[in-house]
């Protein structure tokens, strides 16, 4: 039996890698060797009533520095979270990542988050090292992810059949 709330559930998280225009192939970057599949937790494409876009991805071990996301900005607020997976020490990220806000580099080694107001340039984002897998999520306060930073490159990759 179905009811009017069934459409609010996401029971199969789709791969939403194509949503992200500032990382991987879409940004002209090699896909890091230590990132898992970008999964959609909720977004307007799957739940039309949604006013947010939220993704989840596993980040795996690496000894090699990995550049993941290019510098960009959005016309909406965004929250990025990274959560360590050691249940005995949940604040230990098990990794070192770098993240720039308006050109200022920040180094992160603990579980946490960052709030990015609309219009604030942020990234690059990457990993210096990862000694234990951790969870990374992006919450966009908009039903869909959007940034035109790499729009020309994306169009070219689609025309070339690479996206």
Sine and cosine of phi, psi and omega as CSV:
sin_phi,cos_phi,sin_psi,cos_psi,sin_omega,cos_omega
0.00,0.00,0.71,-0.71,0.02,-1.00
-0.96,-0.28,0.39,-0.92,0.07,-1.00
-0.68,-0.73,0.06,-1.00,-0.12,-0.99
-0.92,0.39,-0.20,0.98,-0.02,-1.00
-0.99,-0.15,-0.11,0.99,-0.03,-1.00
-0.84,0.54,-0.58,0.82,-0.02,-1.00
-0.94,0.33,-0.11,0.99,0.02,-1.00
-1.00,0.04,-0.17,0.98,-0.03,-1.00
-1.00,-0.06,0.66,-0.75,0.17,-0.98
-0.94,-0.33,0.95,-0.31,-0.07,-1.00
-0.97,-0.25,-0.15,0.99,0.11,-0.99
-0.71,-0.71,0.95,-0.32,-0.02,-1.00
-0.97,0.26,0.93,-0.37,-0.02,-1.00
-0.97,0.25,0.40,-0.92,0.15,-0.99
-0.95,0.31,0.85,-0.52,-0.05,-1.00
-0.89,-0.46,0.45,0.89,0.01,-1.00
-0.79,0.61,-0.56,0.83,0.01,-1.00
-0.91,0.41,-0.35,0.94,0.00,-1.00
-0.91,0.40,-0.48,0.88,-0.17,-0.99
-1.00,-0.09,0.91,-0.42,-0.12,-0.99
-0.99,-0.11,-0.04,1.00,-0.10,-1.00
-0.91,-0.42,0.24,0.97,0.00,-1.00
-0.63,-0.78,0.33,-0.94,0.07,-1.00
0.86,0.52,-0.49,-0.87,-0.05,-1.00
-0.80,0.60,-0.66,0.75,-0.07,-1.00
-0.87,0.49,-0.47,0.88,0.00,-1.00
-0.97,-0.22,0.14,0.99,-0.02,-1.00
0.96,0.26,0.37,0.93,-0.01,-1.00
-0.95,-0.30,0.54,-0.84,0.16,-0.99
-0.93,0.38,0.59,-0.80,0.06,-1.00
-0.93,0.37,0.80,-0.60,0.03,-1.00
-0.84,0.54,0.53,-0.85,-0.03,-1.00
-0.97,0.23,-0.13,0.99,-0.10,-0.99
-0.90,-0.43,0.33,0.95,0.03,-1.00
-0.93,-0.36,0.62,-0.78,0.05,-1.00
-1.00,0.07,-0.24,-0.97,-0.01,-1.00
-0.96,0.28,0.71,-0.70,0.08,-1.00
-0.97,0.23,0.89,-0.45,-0.07,-1.00
-0.94,-0.35,0.66,-0.75,0.01,-1.00
-1.00,0.05,0.89,-0.46,0.08,-1.00
-0.99,0.13,-0.72,0.69,0.09,-1.00
-0.34,-0.94,0.62,-0.78,0.06,-1.00
-0.28,-0.96,0.35,-0.94,-0.08,-1.00
-0.87,0.49,-0.50,0.87,0.01,-1.00
-0.88,0.48,-0.54,0.84,-0.02,-1.00
-0.99,-0.15,-0.55,0.83,0.03,-1.00
-0.79,-0.62,1.00,-0.05,-0.12,-0.99
-0.79,0.61,-0.48,0.87,0.00,-1.00
-0.97,0.25,-0.19,0.98,-0.11,-0.99
-0.92,0.39,0.71,-0.71,0.08,-1.00
-0.97,-0.26,0.16,0.99,0.02,-1.00
-0.75,-0.67,0.31,-0.95,0.11,-0.99
-0.79,-0.61,0.87,-0.49,-0.04,-1.00
-0.75,-0.66,0.74,-0.67,-0.01,-1.00
-0.83,-0.56,0.28,-0.96,0.01,-1.00
-0.65,-0.76,0.64,-0.77,0.05,-1.00
-0.51,-0.86,0.61,-0.79,0.11,-0.99
-1.00,0.05,0.67,-0.74,0.11,-0.99
-0.93,-0.37,0.80,-0.60,-0.09,-1.00
-0.96,-0.26,0.16,-0.99,-0.06,-1.00
-0.86,0.51,0.58,-0.82,0.15,-0.99
-0.33,-0.94,0.60,-0.80,0.12,-0.99
-0.99,-0.13,-0.21,0.98,-0.04,-1.00
-0.99,-0.12,0.69,-0.72,0.11,-0.99
-0.85,0.53,0.63,-0.78,-0.03,-1.00
-0.76,-0.65,0.88,-0.48,0.15,-0.99
-0.99,0.11,0.78,-0.62,-0.11,-0.99
-0.91,-0.41,-0.76,0.65,-0.12,-0.99
-0.79,-0.62,0.72,-0.70,0.05,-1.00
-0.98,0.22,0.31,-0.95,0.06,-1.00
-0.88,0.47,0.63,-0.77,0.01,-1.00
-0.21,-0.98,-0.03,-1.00,0.11,-0.99
-0.51,-0.86,0.26,-0.97,0.00,-1.00
-0.79,-0.61,0.31,-0.95,0.09,-1.00
-0.99,-0.11,0.37,0.93,0.07,-1.00
-0.60,-0.80,0.29,-0.96,0.03,-1.00
-0.96,0.28,0.44,-0.90,0.01,-1.00
-0.61,-0.79,0.53,-0.85,0.07,-1.00
-0.79,-0.61,0.80,-0.60,0.08,-1.00
-0.95,-0.32,0.67,-0.74,0.02,-1.00
-0.77,-0.64,0.54,-0.84,0.09,-1.00
-0.68,-0.74,0.77,-0.64,-0.15,-0.99
-0.76,-0.65,0.85,-0.53,0.06,-1.00
-0.92,0.40,0.31,-0.95,-0.10,-1.00
-0.89,-0.46,0.31,0.95,0.07,-1.00
-1.00,-0.04,0.96,-0.28,-0.06,-1.00
-0.90,0.43,-0.35,0.94,0.03,-1.00
-0.99,0.11,-0.28,0.96,0.01,-1.00
-0.52,-0.85,0.95,0.31,-0.13,-0.99
-0.91,0.42,-0.30,0.95,0.02,-1.00
-0.99,0.15,-0.29,0.96,0.02,-1.00
-0.98,0.19,0.91,-0.41,-0.03,-1.00
-0.94,0.34,-0.50,0.87,-0.08,-1.00
0.97,0.26,0.38,0.92,-0.07,-1.00
-0.32,-0.95,0.23,-0.97,0.18,-0.98
-0.78,-0.62,0.86,-0.51,0.06,-1.00
-0.86,-0.51,0.36,-0.93,0.08,-1.00
-0.87,-0.48,0.53,-0.85,-0.06,-1.00
-0.45,-0.89,0.81,-0.59,0.00,-1.00
-0.98,-0.20,0.61,-0.79,0.15,-0.99
-0.81,-0.58,0.88,-0.48,-0.04,-1.00
0.76,0.65,0.65,0.76,0.07,-1.00
0.99,0.11,-0.03,1.00,0.01,-1.00
-0.99,-0.11,0.85,-0.52,-0.05,-1.00
-0.98,0.19,0.71,-0.70,0.08,-1.00
-0.84,-0.55,0.68,-0.73,0.06,-1.00
-0.95,-0.31,0.74,-0.67,-0.08,-1.00
-0.85,-0.52,0.77,-0.64,0.04,-1.00
-0.75,-0.66,0.04,1.00,-0.01,-1.00
-0.82,-0.57,0.38,-0.92,0.11,-0.99
-0.85,0.53,0.56,-0.83,0.00,-1.00
0.18,-0.98,-0.33,-0.95,-0.04,-1.00
-0.43,-0.90,0.19,-0.98,0.11,-0.99
-0.65,-0.76,0.70,-0.72,0.08,-1.00
-0.99,-0.12,0.80,-0.60,-0.04,-1.00
-0.88,-0.47,0.95,-0.31,0.01,-1.00
-0.91,0.42,0.44,-0.90,0.06,-1.00
-0.80,0.60,0.65,-0.76,0.06,-1.00
0.99,0.11,-0.05,1.00,0.00,-1.00
-1.00,-0.02,0.83,-0.56,0.04,-1.00
-0.94,0.33,0.71,-0.71,-0.01,-1.00
-0.57,-0.82,0.30,-0.95,-0.11,-0.99
0.98,0.18,0.26,-0.97,0.33,0.94
-0.94,0.35,0.36,-0.93,0.07,-1.00
-0.80,-0.60,0.71,-0.70,0.03,-1.00
-0.29,-0.96,-0.04,-1.00,-0.07,-1.00
-0.86,-0.51,0.78,-0.63,0.10,-0.99
-0.99,0.17,-0.69,0.72,0.09,-1.00
-0.32,-0.95,0.45,-0.89,0.07,-1.00
-0.68,-0.73,0.89,-0.45,-0.03,-1.00
-0.99,-0.16,-0.23,0.97,0.01,-1.00
-0.48,-0.88,0.67,-0.74,0.01,-1.00
-0.82,0.57,0.53,-0.85,0.10,-0.99
-0.62,-0.79,0.24,-0.97,-0.01,-1.00
-0.99,-0.14,0.67,-0.75,0.05,-1.00
-0.81,-0.59,0.74,-0.67,0.05,-1.00
-0.73,-0.68,0.54,-0.84,0.09,-1.00
-0.84,-0.54,0.79,-0.61,0.01,-1.00
-0.89,-0.45,0.94,-0.34,0.04,-1.00
-0.99,-0.14,0.77,-0.64,-0.01,-1.00
-1.00,0.09,0.86,0.51,0.00,-1.00
-0.33,-0.94,0.53,-0.85,-0.05,-1.00
-0.91,0.42,-0.39,0.92,0.03,-1.00
-0.69,-0.73,0.43,-0.90,0.03,-1.00
-0.98,0.20,0.67,-0.74,0.01,-1.00
-0.44,-0.90,0.68,-0.73,0.12,-0.99
-0.25,-0.97,0.74,-0.68,-0.04,-1.00
-0.99,-0.10,0.26,0.97,-0.07,-1.00
-0.81,0.58,-0.65,0.76,-0.08,-1.00
-0.90,-0.45,0.45,0.90,-0.10,-1.00
-0.83,0.56,-0.72,0.70,0.00,-1.00
-0.89,0.46,-0.66,0.75,0.01,-1.00
-0.91,0.41,-0.66,0.76,0.00,-1.00
-0.89,0.46,-0.72,0.70,0.03,-1.00
-0.86,0.51,-0.66,0.75,-0.01,-1.00
-0.92,0.40,-0.69,0.73,0.02,-1.00
-0.89,0.46,-0.63,0.78,0.05,-1.00
-0.91,0.42,-0.69,0.73,0.01,-1.00
-0.88,0.47,-0.56,0.83,0.01,-1.00
-0.99,0.13,-0.02,1.00,0.00,-1.00
0.97,0.26,0.33,0.94,-0.02,-1.00
-1.00,-0.08,-0.15,0.99,0.07,-1.00
-0.78,-0.62,0.00,0.00,0.00,0.00
